[in-house]
């Protein structure tokens, strides 16, 4: 049985109010993951752009 199947099976046992808490937590985890991905993209972009922006010949212009 996969983790997803186990979670689904356990969710079936929970009352509706607890399901709302589970949903809130799942949404929190999604937001956290999105923020992590955005941070990684930002760091990679800054590194890539810094290689072009920090060329010595640009300082002389």
CHARMM-style PDB file with segment names, atoms N, HN, CA, C and O in Angstrom:
ATOM      1  N   UNK     1       0.845  -1.179   0.000  1.00  0.00      PROA
ATOM      2  CA  UNK     1       0.000   0.000   0.000  1.00  0.00      PROA
ATOM      3  C   UNK     1       0.895   1.249   0.000  1.00  0.00      PROA
ATOM      4  O   UNK     1       1.845   1.343   0.778  1.00  0.00      PROA
ATOM      5  N   UNK     2       0.583   2.186  -0.868  1.00  0.00      PROA
ATOM      6  HN  UNK     2      -0.189   2.110  -1.500  1.00  0.00      PROA
ATOM      7  CA  UNK     2       1.371   3.414  -0.961  1.00  0.00      PROA
ATOM      8  C   UNK     2       1.036   4.364   0.189  1.00  0.00      PROA
ATOM      9  O   UNK     2       0.033   4.195   0.882  1.00  0.00      PROA
ATOM     10  N   UNK     3       1.883   5.346   0.372  1.00  0.00      PROA
ATOM     11  HN  UNK     3       2.699   5.483  -0.191  1.00  0.00      PROA
ATOM     12  CA  UNK     3       1.633   6.353   1.411  1.00  0.00      PROA
ATOM     13  C   UNK     3       0.329   7.085   1.119  1.00  0.00      PROA
ATOM     14  O   UNK     3      -0.466   7.343   2.023  1.00  0.00      PROA
ATOM     15  N   UNK     4       0.117   7.414  -0.142  1.00  0.00      PROA
ATOM     16  HN  UNK     4       0.763   7.205  -0.877  1.00  0.00      PROA
ATOM     17  CA  UNK     4      -1.112   8.121  -0.523  1.00  0.00      PROA
ATOM     18  C   UNK     4      -2.346   7.286  -0.178  1.00  0.00      PROA
ATOM     19  O   UNK     4      -3.342   7.821   0.310  1.00  0.00      PROA
ATOM     20  N   UNK     5      -2.281   6.001  -0.425  1.00  0.00      PROA
ATOM     21  HN  UNK     5      -1.472   5.567  -0.821  1.00  0.00      PROA
ATOM     22  CA  UNK     5      -3.402   5.113  -0.093  1.00  0.00      PROA
ATOM     23  C   UNK     5      -3.599   5.024   1.416  1.00  0.00      PROA
ATOM     24  O   UNK     5      -4.733   4.994   1.892  1.00  0.00      PROA
ATOM     25  N   UNK     6      -2.513   4.983   2.163  1.00  0.00      PROA
ATOM     26  HN  UNK     6      -1.592   5.007   1.776  1.00  0.00      PROA
ATOM     27  CA  UNK     6      -2.610   4.935   3.622  1.00  0.00      PROA
ATOM     28  C   UNK     6      -3.244   6.207   4.164  1.00  0.00      PROA
ATOM     29  O   UNK     6      -4.092   6.156   5.055  1.00  0.00      PROA
ATOM     30  N   UNK     7      -2.832   7.341   3.626  1.00  0.00      PROA
ATOM     31  HN  UNK     7      -2.143   7.382   2.902  1.00  0.00      PROA
ATOM     32  CA  UNK     7      -3.405   8.618   4.068  1.00  0.00      PROA
ATOM     33  C   UNK     7      -4.893   8.654   3.761  1.00  0.00      PROA
ATOM     34  O   UNK     7      -5.696   9.044   4.608  1.00  0.00      PROA
ATOM     35  N   UNK     8      -5.258   8.252   2.566  1.00  0.00      PROA
ATOM     36  HN  UNK     8      -4.605   7.935   1.878  1.00  0.00      PROA
ATOM     37  CA  UNK     8      -6.667   8.239   2.164  1.00  0.00      PROA
ATOM     38  C   UNK     8      -7.477   7.343   3.091  1.00  0.00      PROA
ATOM     39  O   UNK     8      -8.581   7.700   3.502  1.00  0.00      PROA
ATOM     40  N   UNK     9      -6.933   6.195   3.413  1.00  0.00      PROA
ATOM     41  HN  UNK     9      -6.036   5.905   3.080  1.00  0.00      PROA
ATOM     42  CA  UNK     9      -7.610   5.256   4.304  1.00  0.00      PROA
ATOM     43  C   UNK     9      -7.813   5.878   5.692  1.00  0.00      PROA
ATOM     44  O   UNK     9      -8.887   5.750   6.281  1.00  0.00      PROA
ATOM     45  N   UNK    10      -6.801   6.538   6.200  1.00  0.00      PROA
ATOM     46  HN  UNK    10      -5.929   6.642   5.722  1.00  0.00      PROA
ATOM     47  CA  UNK    10      -6.909   7.169   7.514  1.00  0.00      PROA
ATOM     48  C   UNK    10      -7.876   8.356   7.488  1.00  0.00      PROA
ATOM     49  O   UNK    10      -8.598   8.590   8.457  1.00  0.00      PROA
ATOM     50  N   UNK    11      -7.890   9.096   6.391  1.00  0.00      PROA
ATOM     51  HN  UNK    11      -7.303   8.905   5.604  1.00  0.00      PROA
ATOM     52  CA  UNK    11      -8.797  10.237   6.275  1.00  0.00      PROA
ATOM     53  C   UNK    11     -10.257   9.810   6.354  1.00  0.00      PROA
ATOM     54  O   UNK    11     -11.095  10.540   6.885  1.00  0.00      PROA
ATOM     55  N   UNK    12     -10.554   8.654   5.838  1.00  0.00      PROA
ATOM     56  HN  UNK    12      -9.873   8.061   5.407  1.00  0.00      PROA
ATOM     57  CA  UNK    12     -11.929   8.143   5.862  1.00  0.00      PROA
ATOM     58  C   UNK    12     -12.446   7.951   7.283  1.00  0.00      PROA
ATOM     59  O   UNK    12     -13.658   7.947   7.503  1.00  0.00      PROA
ATOM     60  N   UNK    13     -11.571   7.796   8.223  1.00  0.00      PROA
ATOM     61  HN  UNK    13     -10.587   7.799   8.044  1.00  0.00      PROA
ATOM     62  CA  UNK    13     -11.952   7.545   9.618  1.00  0.00      PROA
ATOM     63  C   UNK    13     -12.179   8.830  10.413  1.00  0.00      PROA
ATOM     64  O   UNK    13     -12.731   8.786  11.513  1.00  0.00      PROA
ATOM     65  N   UNK    14     -11.763   9.958   9.874  1.00  0.00      PROA
ATOM     66  HN  UNK    14     -11.315   9.993   8.981  1.00  0.00      PROA
ATOM     67  CA  UNK    14     -11.791  11.205  10.637  1.00  0.00      PROA
ATOM     68  C   UNK    14     -13.123  11.934  10.517  1.00  0.00      PROA
ATOM     69  O   UNK    14     -13.768  11.895   9.470  1.00  0.00      PROA
ATOM     70  N   UNK    15     -13.535  12.605  11.604  1.00  0.00      PROA
ATOM     71  HN  UNK    15     -13.011  12.637  12.455  1.00  0.00      PROA
ATOM     72  CA  UNK    15     -14.744  13.440  11.532  1.00  0.00      PROA
ATOM     73  C   UNK    15     -14.466  14.728  10.741  1.00  0.00      PROA
ATOM     74  O   UNK    15     -13.317  15.138  10.579  1.00  0.00      PROA
ATOM     75  N   UNK    16     -15.513  15.331  10.271  1.00  0.00      PROA
ATOM     76  HN  UNK    16     -16.446  14.998  10.403  1.00  0.00      PROA
ATOM     77  CA  UNK    16     -15.415  16.520   9.415  1.00  0.00      PROA
ATOM     78  C   UNK    16     -14.586  17.657  10.026  1.00  0.00      PROA
ATOM     79  O   UNK    16     -13.753  18.229   9.322  1.00  0.00      PROA
ATOM     80  N   UNK    17     -14.776  18.007  11.298  1.00  0.00      PROA
ATOM     81  HN  UNK    17     -15.453  17.543  11.869  1.00  0.00      PROA
ATOM     82  CA  UNK    17     -13.959  19.102  11.861  1.00  0.00      PROA
ATOM     83  C   UNK    17     -12.451  18.814  11.808  1.00  0.00      PROA
ATOM     84  O   UNK    17     -11.650  19.720  11.576  1.00  0.00      PROA
ATOM     85  N   UNK    18     -12.081  17.575  12.020  1.00  0.00      PROA
ATOM     86  HN  UNK    18     -12.732  16.840  12.208  1.00  0.00      PROA
ATOM     87  CA  UNK    18     -10.666  17.221  11.973  1.00  0.00      PROA
ATOM     88  C   UNK    18     -10.177  17.269  10.526  1.00  0.00      PROA
ATOM     89  O   UNK    18      -9.026  17.622  10.271  1.00  0.00      PROA
ATOM     90  N   UNK    19     -11.035  16.922   9.593  1.00  0.00      PROA
ATOM     91  HN  UNK    19     -11.971  16.636   9.799  1.00  0.00      PROA
ATOM     92  CA  UNK    19     -10.663  17.000   8.179  1.00  0.00      PROA
ATOM     93  C   UNK    19     -10.331  18.435   7.779  1.00  0.00      PROA
ATOM     94  O   UNK    19      -9.453  18.663   6.947  1.00  0.00      PROA
ATOM     95  N   UNK    20     -11.032  19.399   8.371  1.00  0.00      PROA
ATOM     96  HN  UNK    20     -11.745  19.213   9.047  1.00  0.00      PROA
ATOM     97  CA  UNK    20     -10.727  20.802   8.088  1.00  0.00      PROA
ATOM     98  C   UNK    20      -9.318  21.140   8.561  1.00  0.00      PROA
ATOM     99  O   UNK    20      -8.587  21.855   7.875  1.00  0.00      PROA
ATOM    100  N   UNK    21      -8.942  20.637   9.708  1.00  0.00      PROA
ATOM    101  HN  UNK    21      -9.536  20.056  10.264  1.00  0.00      PROA
ATOM    102  CA  UNK    21      -7.580  20.857  10.208  1.00  0.00      PROA
ATOM    103  C   UNK    21      -6.550  20.200   9.299  1.00  0.00      PROA
ATOM    104  O   UNK    21      -5.490  20.767   9.031  1.00  0.00      PROA
ATOM    105  N   UNK    22      -6.870  19.010   8.833  1.00  0.00      PROA
ATOM    106  HN  UNK    22      -7.731  18.550   9.050  1.00  0.00      PROA
ATOM    107  CA  UNK    22      -5.964  18.305   7.919  1.00  0.00      PROA
ATOM    108  C   UNK    22      -5.805  19.112   6.637  1.00  0.00      PROA
ATOM    109  O   UNK    22      -4.694  19.271   6.132  1.00  0.00      PROA
ATOM    110  N   UNK    23      -6.905  19.615   6.117  1.00  0.00      PROA
ATOM    111  HN  UNK    23      -7.807  19.486   6.528  1.00  0.00      PROA
ATOM    112  CA  UNK    23      -6.854  20.430   4.902  1.00  0.00      PROA
ATOM    113  C   UNK    23      -6.002  21.676   5.125  1.00  0.00      PROA
ATOM    114  O   UNK    23      -5.177  22.027   4.281  1.00  0.00      PROA
ATOM    115  N   UNK    24      -6.200  22.334   6.246  1.00  0.00      PROA
ATOM    116  HN  UNK    24      -6.870  22.049   6.931  1.00  0.00      PROA
ATOM    117  CA  UNK    24      -5.394  23.516   6.565  1.00  0.00      PROA
ATOM    118  C   UNK    24      -3.903  23.171   6.589  1.00  0.00      PROA
ATOM    119  O   UNK    24      -3.072  23.923   6.080  1.00  0.00      PROA
ATOM    120  N   UNK    25      -3.585  22.040   7.181  1.00  0.00      PROA
ATOM    121  HN  UNK    25      -4.260  21.430   7.595  1.00  0.00      PROA
ATOM    122  CA  UNK    25      -2.184  21.634   7.276  1.00  0.00      PROA
ATOM    123  C   UNK    25      -1.614  21.295   5.898  1.00  0.00      PROA
ATOM    124  O   UNK    25      -0.478  21.652   5.588  1.00  0.00      PROA
ATOM    125  N   UNK    26      -2.394  20.616   5.085  1.00  0.00      PROA
ATOM    126  HN  UNK    26      -3.318  20.325   5.336  1.00  0.00      PROA
ATOM    127  CA  UNK    26      -1.945  20.277   3.728  1.00  0.00      PROA
ATOM    128  C   UNK    26      -1.685  21.558   2.937  1.00  0.00      PROA
ATOM    129  O   UNK    26      -0.692  21.650   2.215  1.00  0.00      PROA
ATOM    130  N   UNK    27      -2.563  22.535   3.068  1.00  0.00      PROA
ATOM    131  HN  UNK    27      -3.370  22.460   3.654  1.00  0.00      PROA
ATOM    132  CA  UNK    27      -2.369  23.808   2.370  1.00  0.00      PROA
ATOM    133  C   UNK    27      -1.129  24.533   2.888  1.00  0.00      PROA
ATOM    134  O   UNK    27      -0.401  25.151   2.112  1.00  0.00      PROA
ATOM    135  N   UNK    28      -0.890  24.459   4.184  1.00  0.00      PROA
ATOM    136  HN  UNK    28      -1.482  23.957   4.814  1.00  0.00      PROA
ATOM    137  CA  UNK    28       0.323  25.031   4.760  1.00  0.00      PROA
ATOM    138  C   UNK    28       1.563  24.385   4.147  1.00  0.00      PROA
ATOM    139  O   UNK    28       2.510  25.078   3.774  1.00  0.00      PROA
ATOM    140  N   UNK    29       1.553  23.060   4.046  1.00  0.00      PROA
ATOM    141  HN  UNK    29       0.783  22.498   4.350  1.00  0.00      PROA
ATOM    142  CA  UNK    29       2.694  22.344   3.470  1.00  0.00      PROA
ATOM    143  C   UNK    29       2.905  22.714   2.006  1.00  0.00      PROA
ATOM    144  O   UNK    29       4.041  22.835   1.549  1.00  0.00      PROA
ATOM    145  N   UNK    30       1.815  22.891   1.275  1.00  0.00      PROA
ATOM    146  HN  UNK    30       0.891  22.792   1.646  1.00  0.00      PROA
ATOM    147  CA  UNK    30       1.928  23.295  -0.128  1.00  0.00      PROA
ATOM    148  C   UNK    30       2.559  24.676  -0.243  1.00  0.00      PROA
ATOM    149  O   UNK    30       3.435  24.896  -1.079  1.00  0.00      PROA
ATOM    150  N   UNK    31       2.120  25.592   0.586  1.00  0.00      PROA
ATOM    151  HN  UNK    31       1.408  25.414   1.265  1.00  0.00      PROA
ATOM    152  CA  UNK    31       2.669  26.945   0.582  1.00  0.00      PROA
ATOM    153  C   UNK    31       4.148  26.926   0.946  1.00  0.00      PROA
ATOM    154  O   UNK    31       4.960  27.613   0.325  1.00  0.00      PROA
ATOM    155  N   UNK    32       4.485  26.146   1.942  1.00  0.00      PROA
ATOM    156  HN  UNK    32       3.825  25.588   2.447  1.00  0.00      PROA
ATOM    157  CA  UNK    32       5.882  26.016   2.368  1.00  0.00      PROA
ATOM    158  C   UNK    32       6.744  25.485   1.227  1.00  0.00      PROA
ATOM    159  O   UNK    32       7.850  25.980   1.008  1.00  0.00      PROA
ATOM    160  N   UNK    33       6.255  24.492   0.504  1.00  0.00      PROA
ATOM    161  HN  UNK    33       5.357  24.090   0.682  1.00  0.00      PROA
ATOM    162  CA  UNK    33       7.002  23.918  -0.612  1.00  0.00      PROA
ATOM    163  C   UNK    33       7.162  24.935  -1.741  1.00  0.00      PROA
ATOM    164  O   UNK    33       8.230  25.037  -2.344  1.00  0.00      PROA
ATOM    165  N   UNK    34       6.098  25.685  -2.023  1.00  0.00      PROA
ATOM    166  HN  UNK    34       5.230  25.602  -1.533  1.00  0.00      PROA
ATOM    167  CA  UNK    34       6.167  26.708  -3.073  1.00  0.00      PROA
ATOM    168  C   UNK    34       7.192  27.780  -2.718  1.00  0.00      PROA
ATOM    169  O   UNK    34       7.956  28.224  -3.575  1.00  0.00      PROA
ATOM    170  N   UNK    35       7.204  28.192  -1.455  1.00  0.00      PROA
ATOM    171  HN  UNK    35       6.583  27.831  -0.759  1.00  0.00      PROA
ATOM    172  CA  UNK    35       8.169  29.205  -1.024  1.00  0.00      PROA
ATOM    173  C   UNK    35       9.597  28.688  -1.140  1.00  0.00      PROA
ATOM    174  O   UNK    35      10.503  29.427  -1.525  1.00  0.00      PROA
ATOM    175  N   UNK    36       9.790  27.430  -0.809  1.00  0.00      PROA
ATOM    176  HN  UNK    36       9.054  26.829  -0.497  1.00  0.00      PROA
ATOM    177  CA  UNK    36      11.124  26.829  -0.923  1.00  0.00      PROA
ATOM    178  C   UNK    36      11.566  26.811  -2.383  1.00  0.00      PROA
ATOM    179  O   UNK    36      12.711  27.140  -2.695  1.00  0.00      PROA
ATOM    180  N   UNK    37      10.654  26.424  -3.275  1.00  0.00      PROA
ATOM    181  HN  UNK    37       9.724  26.157  -3.022  1.00  0.00      PROA
ATOM    182  CA  UNK    37      10.985  26.387  -4.700  1.00  0.00      PROA
ATOM    183  C   UNK    37      11.289  27.784  -5.230  1.00  0.00      PROA
ATOM    184  O   UNK    37      12.216  27.959  -6.020  1.00  0.00      PROA
ATOM    185  N   UNK    38      10.514  28.779  -4.801  1.00  0.00      PROA
ATOM    186  HN  UNK    38       9.760  28.637  -4.159  1.00  0.00      PROA
ATOM    187  CA  UNK    38      10.754  30.152  -5.247  1.00  0.00      PROA
ATOM    188  C   UNK    38      12.107  30.654  -4.747  1.00  0.00      PROA
ATOM    189  O   UNK    38      12.823  31.341  -5.475  1.00  0.00      PROA
ATOM    190  N   UNK    39      12.455  30.317  -3.518  1.00  0.00      PROA
ATOM    191  HN  UNK    39      11.873  29.759  -2.926  1.00  0.00      PROA
ATOM    192  CA  UNK    39      13.750  30.720  -2.974  1.00  0.00      PROA
ATOM    193  C   UNK    39      14.886  30.092  -3.781  1.00  0.00      PROA
ATOM    194  O   UNK    39      15.873  30.757  -4.094  1.00  0.00      PROA
ATOM    195  N   UNK    40      14.741  28.818  -4.112  1.00  0.00      PROA
ATOM    196  HN  UNK    40      13.939  28.278  -3.858  1.00  0.00      PROA
ATOM    197  CA  UNK    40      15.770  28.146  -4.907  1.00  0.00      PROA
ATOM    198  C   UNK    40      15.912  28.797  -6.278  1.00  0.00      PROA
ATOM    199  O   UNK    40      17.028  28.993  -6.760  1.00  0.00      PROA
ATOM    200  N   UNK    41      14.794  29.129  -6.904  1.00  0.00      PROA
ATOM    201  HN  UNK    41      13.888  28.970  -6.512  1.00  0.00      PROA
ATOM    202  CA  UNK    41      14.823  29.785  -8.216  1.00  0.00      PROA
ATOM    203  C   UNK    41      15.479  31.153  -8.100  1.00  0.00      PROA
ATOM    204  O   UNK    41      16.286  31.533  -8.949  1.00  0.00      PROA
ATOM    205  N   UNK    42      15.135  31.892  -7.052  1.00  0.00      PROA
ATOM    206  HN  UNK    42      14.480  31.584  -6.363  1.00  0.00      PROA
ATOM    207  CA  UNK    42      15.708  33.217  -6.842  1.00  0.00      PROA
ATOM    208  C   UNK    42      17.218  33.140  -6.655  1.00  0.00      PROA
ATOM    209  O   UNK    42      17.965  33.929  -7.234  1.00  0.00      PROA
ATOM    210  N   UNK    43      17.654  32.200  -5.856  1.00  0.00      PROA
ATOM    211  HN  UNK    43      17.048  31.559  -5.386  1.00  0.00      PROA
ATOM    212  CA  UNK    43      19.095  32.047  -5.615  1.00  0.00      PROA
ATOM    213  C   UNK    43      19.813  31.691  -6.905  1.00  0.00      PROA
ATOM    214  O   UNK    43      20.870  32.248  -7.198  1.00  0.00      PROA
ATOM    215  N   UNK    44      19.250  30.765  -7.682  1.00  0.00      PROA
ATOM    216  HN  UNK    44      18.391  30.312  -7.444  1.00  0.00      PROA
ATOM    217  CA  UNK    44      19.880  30.387  -8.948  1.00  0.00      PROA
ATOM    218  C   UNK    44      19.905  31.566  -9.911  1.00  0.00      PROA
ATOM    219  O   UNK    44      20.892  31.766 -10.619  1.00  0.00      PROA
ATOM    220  N   UNK    45      18.830  32.348  -9.944  1.00  0.00      PROA
ATOM    221  HN  UNK    45      18.028  32.185  -9.369  1.00  0.00      PROA
ATOM    222  CA  UNK    45      18.770  33.507 -10.832  1.00  0.00      PROA
ATOM    223  C   UNK    45      19.798  34.551 -10.432  1.00  0.00      PROA
ATOM    224  O   UNK    45      20.490  35.108 -11.285  1.00  0.00      PROA
ATOM    225  N   UNK    46      19.896  34.817  -9.136  1.00  0.00      PROA
ATOM    226  HN  UNK    46      19.334  34.365  -8.444  1.00  0.00      PROA
ATOM    227  CA  UNK    46      20.870  35.801  -8.666  1.00  0.00      PROA
ATOM    228  C   UNK    46      22.286  35.367  -9.018  1.00  0.00      PROA
ATOM    229  O   UNK    46      23.096  36.189  -9.447  1.00  0.00      PROA
ATOM    230  N   UNK    47      22.586  34.110  -8.845  1.00  0.00      PROA
ATOM    231  HN  UNK    47      21.928  33.442  -8.496  1.00  0.00      PROA
ATOM    232  CA  UNK    47      23.917  33.607  -9.161  1.00  0.00      PROA
ATOM    233  C   UNK    47      24.198  33.755 -10.651  1.00  0.00      PROA
ATOM    234  O   UNK    47      25.274  34.194 -11.056  1.00  0.00      PROA
ATOM    235  N   UNK    48      23.213  33.381 -11.455  1.00  0.00      PROA
ATOM    236  HN  UNK    48      22.339  33.025 -11.127  1.00  0.00      PROA
ATOM    237  CA  UNK    48      23.381  33.456 -12.903  1.00  0.00      PROA
ATOM    238  C   UNK    48      23.541  34.906 -13.366  1.00  0.00      PROA
ATOM    239  O   UNK    48      24.410  35.207 -14.185  1.00  0.00      PROA
ATOM    240  N   UNK    49      22.714  35.789 -12.850  1.00  0.00      PROA
ATOM    241  HN  UNK    49      22.008  35.545 -12.185  1.00  0.00      PROA
ATOM    242  CA  UNK    49      22.779  37.194 -13.246  1.00  0.00      PROA
ATOM    243  C   UNK    49      24.037  37.869 -12.707  1.00  0.00      PROA
ATOM    244  O   UNK    49      24.601  38.744 -13.365  1.00  0.00      PROA
ATOM    245  N   UNK    50      24.472  37.477 -11.539  1.00  0.00      PROA
ATOM    246  HN  UNK    50      24.014  36.767 -11.005  1.00  0.00      PROA
ATOM    247  CA  UNK    50      25.667  38.084 -10.949  1.00  0.00      PROA
ATOM    248  C   UNK    50      26.890  37.842 -11.818  1.00  0.00      PROA
ATOM    249  O   UNK    50      27.788  38.681 -11.875  1.00  0.00      PROA
ATOM    250  N   UNK    51      26.930  36.719 -12.483  1.00  0.00      PROA
ATOM    251  HN  UNK    51      26.200  36.037 -12.436  1.00  0.00      PROA
ATOM    252  CA  UNK    51      28.067  36.424 -13.350  1.00  0.00      PROA
ATOM    253  C   UNK    51      28.148  37.436 -14.495  1.00  0.00      PROA
ATOM    254  O   UNK    51      29.240  37.782 -14.943  1.00  0.00      PROA
ATOM    255  N   UNK    52      27.000  37.905 -14.963  1.00  0.00      PROA
ATOM    256  HN  UNK    52      26.112  37.623 -14.598  1.00  0.00      PROA
ATOM    257  CA  UNK    52      26.983  38.904 -16.032  1.00  0.00      PROA
ATOM    258  C   UNK    52      27.128  40.322 -15.482  1.00  0.00      PROA
ATOM    259  O   UNK    52      27.840  41.143 -16.061  1.00  0.00      PROA
ATOM    260  N   UNK    53      26.461  40.610 -14.372  1.00  0.00      PROA
ATOM    261  HN  UNK    53      25.883  39.943 -13.902  1.00  0.00      PROA
ATOM    262  CA  UNK    53      26.434  41.964 -13.837  1.00  0.00      PROA
ATOM    263  C   UNK    53      27.759  42.386 -13.220  1.00  0.00      PROA
ATOM    264  O   UNK    53      28.076  43.575 -13.198  1.00  0.00      PROA
ATOM    265  N   UNK    54      28.514  41.460 -12.735  1.00  0.00      PROA
ATOM    266  HN  UNK    54      28.256  40.494 -12.753  1.00  0.00      PROA
ATOM    267  CA  UNK    54      29.708  41.815 -11.983  1.00  0.00      PROA
ATOM    268  C   UNK    54      30.983  41.766 -12.816  1.00  0.00      PROA
ATOM    269  O   UNK    54      32.073  41.581 -12.274  1.00  0.00      PROA
ATOM    270  N   UNK    55      30.854  41.929 -14.113  1.00  0.00      PROA
ATOM    271  HN  UNK    55      29.969  42.080 -14.553  1.00  0.00      PROA
ATOM    272  CA  UNK    55      32.039  41.938 -14.973  1.00  0.00      PROA
ATOM    273  C   UNK    55      32.781  43.261 -14.795  1.00  0.00      PROA
ATOM    274  O   UNK    55      32.150  44.318 -14.790  1.00  0.00      PROA
ATOM    275  N   UNK    56      34.090  43.226 -14.650  1.00  0.00      PROA
ATOM    276  HN  UNK    56      34.602  42.368 -14.654  1.00  0.00      PROA
ATOM    277  CA  UNK    56      34.884  44.444 -14.391  1.00  0.00      PROA
ATOM    278  C   UNK    56      34.717  45.510 -15.467  1.00  0.00      PROA
ATOM    279  O   UNK    56      34.743  46.700 -15.151  1.00  0.00      PROA
ATOM    280  N   UNK    57      34.549  45.123 -16.713  1.00  0.00      PROA
ATOM    281  HN  UNK    57      34.528  44.157 -16.969  1.00  0.00      PROA
ATOM    282  CA  UNK    57      34.451  46.127 -17.777  1.00  0.00      PROA
ATOM    283  C   UNK    57      33.214  47.018 -17.621  1.00  0.00      PROA
ATOM    284  O   UNK    57      33.195  48.134 -18.141  1.00  0.00      PROA
ATOM    285  N   UNK    58      32.202  46.555 -16.929  1.00  0.00      PROA
ATOM    286  HN  UNK    58      32.217  45.649 -16.506  1.00  0.00      PROA
ATOM    287  CA  UNK    58      31.011  47.369 -16.725  1.00  0.00      PROA
ATOM    288  C   UNK    58      31.269  48.480 -15.708  1.00  0.00      PROA
ATOM    289  O   UNK    58      30.639  49.535 -15.770  1.00  0.00      PROA
ATOM    290  N   UNK    59      32.174  48.252 -14.792  1.00  0.00      PROA
ATOM    291  HN  UNK    59      32.686  47.395 -14.742  1.00  0.00      PROA
ATOM    292  CA  UNK    59      32.480  49.273 -13.801  1.00  0.00      PROA
ATOM    293  C   UNK    59      33.213  50.465 -14.428  1.00  0.00      PROA
ATOM    294  O   UNK    59      33.127  51.580 -13.914  1.00  0.00      PROA
ATOM    295  N   UNK    60      33.919  50.241 -15.512  1.00  0.00      PROA
ATOM    296  HN  UNK    60      33.989  49.335 -15.929  1.00  0.00      PROA
ATOM    297  CA  UNK    60      34.699  51.293 -16.151  1.00  0.00      PROA
ATOM    298  C   UNK    60      33.855  52.179 -17.060  1.00  0.00      PROA
ATOM    299  O   UNK    60      34.278  53.275 -17.425  1.00  0.00      PROA
ATOM    300  N   UNK    61      32.677  51.716 -17.424  1.00  0.00      PROA
ATOM    301  HN  UNK    61      32.333  50.824 -17.127  1.00  0.00      PROA
ATOM    302  CA  UNK    61      31.830  52.460 -18.364  1.00  0.00      PROA
ATOM    303  C   UNK    61      31.136  53.635 -17.718  1.00  0.00      PROA
ATOM    304  OT1 UNK    61      30.391  54.354 -18.384  1.00  0.00      PROA
TER     305      UNK     61
END
